[in-house]
Amino acid sequence: MLGLPKTTEFNKRLPKQKFYDNLTITPALKKSFTEDIRLIYWRNKIAVSTMNLAPGNKVTEIKVFEIRLNSPTVNEAVLRLIDKEIPYHILFVLEYDKKYQAWIGYKEATAGAAAFKVSKYYHTDWMSESKLPLKVEGLNMDSVYESFVRQLAGEALQPDSTDETLTETVRRSEQREKA
């Protein structure tokens, strides 16, 4: 998937129930899980152990989840729940009727780096899998994650200067949206 090396392939089906059985969630969110999502696959693991990348300071691995939908919309709260439960960065590839969208959340460590908070999701439009505009760019895990976020956000997250960090760019973008 996404032209990633074979060494990153995981291809394990994840039961939807794993995400909502052991959690306290609203009936509406559980309904979204059961009615909107057909299947969830853990397709790839991008990590130092699976690719020729240096470790990152913030990102240890990026999981690629394929979520097959029953309709062309997704409740963003479902992605947030999955992101909350998995202490790694996640690239979601949504599939509906042989069309795909890539989604990624800007995910920051909170309270001693044991938990993560997603402030905003960025995603593509629906397109064929071969047209998804994602390339692994960077020499370490942090830069690969930053590159994915910037690729999916497009113009919204272009840095003002070459030394502006992703965090600074996201904050500036959020400020602009509030104004």
N, C-alpha and C positions, 0 to 999 in steps of 0.2 A: 504494500500500500504506500502511496506517495513516493514511490521510487526509492524507498529506504533500503539499506543493505539487508541481505538475508540474515545477517548476524543479529539484527534487531527484532526479527519476527518472534512473536509469542503465540498469537492465534489461539487464545483461550476464551471460551464463552463464559460470561459472567451472569449468573442468575440475577434478575431484577430484584428478587426478594431480598438478596443480601444487602441491598441499599436501604430498604424501608422496613424490614421485619424487626430489626433491633433498635430502631430509632423512634423517637416520638415525632411524628409528622402529622400534618393536617390531613383530613380526609380528602381534600381537594388535591393535595400534592400526591397522595397515594393513588388517586384516580388518574392523575397525569402519568404516573409511572406505569400503571397497568393498562391504560387505554392508548396512550400516545406512543409508547415504546414497544416495539416488537421483540428486538434482541439487542444485547450488548456484547461486544467482543473486545477483548484486550488484544489489539493487533500487533503493537510494537512497543519495545522498550528502548528508548534512546538513552544510553548511559556510557560511562567510561568503559565499562566491561563489555559493551556491545559494539562500540565504534571507536575509532582512533581519535578520541577527544580527551583533553585535559579536564580534571575536576573543576567544578565551579565553586565559588564561595557561597552562593545561595541556592543553586540548583544542583541536585544530585542525580536526578533522572527525570525524563519526560515520558510519560505513558501516552500511547496513542490508542484511544478508544473509538471504535466504530459503533455508532448507535443507529440501528435501523428503525425508522419511524413508520407509524401507521397513517400519518398525515404530514403535510409539508410544514408544520409548525411545531416548535418545541417550547415548553414552559421553561424559561430560564432558571426557575427555582429548582427544577430537576437537575440541571447541570451544576448548580450551586451545591445541592445536596451531595452529589457524587464528589465534587471538588472538596467539600468539607470532610468527607469520610476518608479520602485518600491523601496521605501526607506528602504527595509528590505533585509536580506540575503535570497537567493533562492537556493534550491536544485532542479535541473531539472532532471526529469526522462523522457528520450526520448523513444518512442515506435515506432517500425517499424516491421511489419510482425511477431508480437508476440515475438519479441526480444527487450531487453531493454538496455539502457546505462544510467548511472547516471553521471551528470555533476554538478560541483560547481565552482564558481569563487572565487578567493581570493579577497574579497571586503573590501576596506578601506574607512573610512569616510574622506571627504575632506571639505575644507572651512567651518569650524564651525559645522561639523557633520550633515549638512542639506542635503548633497549629498554624493554619493558613487562613487568610482572608482574601476573597476575590473582590476587588473593587469594581471591575467592569469587564464585560465580555466584548470581544471583537470577533467578527466573522465575515466570511465571504458571502456572495450571492449563491444561488443554486447553479450548478454547472456539472459537466461530466468530470469524472475523477481525474482524467488526464489533464484537465484545464486548471485544477486547483493550483494556485500560485505559491506553492510552498517549496522552499529549497533549504536544505541544511546548510547554514552559513555560520561560520565561527570556529574557533579553535578550542573553546572550552564550553562546558555545559551552560554557564551563565549567558555567554554570547549567542549560543544556539537558541536558547529560550527567548532572549531579547529579540533576536532576528525573527522568530516566528510571530511574536506579538506585533512587531513593527510591520511585517509583511501582511498580516491579517487586518491591521488597523489602517493601513494605507496612509493617506494624507493626514488623518487625524493625529498620528503620532510621529510626524517627522520632527527631528530635533532642530532647535533653533541654532545650535552650534555643534561642532564636532565633539565637544567634551560634555554635552548635556547627557545625563544618565537617563535610562528608561523611566525611573521613578520620577525624576524631574519633569520629563516630557508628559507622563501620565497626569501628574499634578497640574501642570499648565493647561492641559487639555480639559481636565475637570473644571478648572476655574473658568475657562472660556465658555464651557457649556452652561455654567451657572449664571453667567453675565447676560 
